[in-house]
Amino acid sequence: MIVSRRQTELPMTPAELIDAGELLYGRRWKLPLARTVGYGREALHCYSIGRRRVPALLAARIRAIVNIGPAGAAIRRSIKNSMPEMPTFTAHRMAKQIVLDLASLGLLAENSSGDIGRPQLEPTGRKRG
């Protein structure tokens, strides 16, 4: 996982942490996210209510997990629409892998002009043949 310097400089608000957790795991997000990032559930609870500040490296790790770009978000949405019973994080992991596969085939190009320094993936315009 590549973490940009800018990702480690921006503080993560409790609202951003909650949004990321719910995006990945739904309403009961704290324990699964804690396991994913190697933190305790209670620590994530303290960060989510603003009792403690989210450490910069933890914020960068969570942002790296969540960020799949606009193409990835569209793929995740399509997966969830076609299989609503699938857990969101499973759809997210699938979308992330599909984005990586498409990029490796040259069907998506990395565009590093993202709004907060995170790479975004966009269609290359290359035709399949």
Secondary structure, DSSP 8 states (H G I E B T S, - for coil): ----HHHHHS---HHHHHHHHHHHH-SS-HHHHHHHHT--HHHHHHHHTTSS---HHHHHHHHHHH--HHHHHHHHHHHHHH-TTS-HHHHHHHHHHHHHHHHHTTSEEEE---TTS--EEEE------
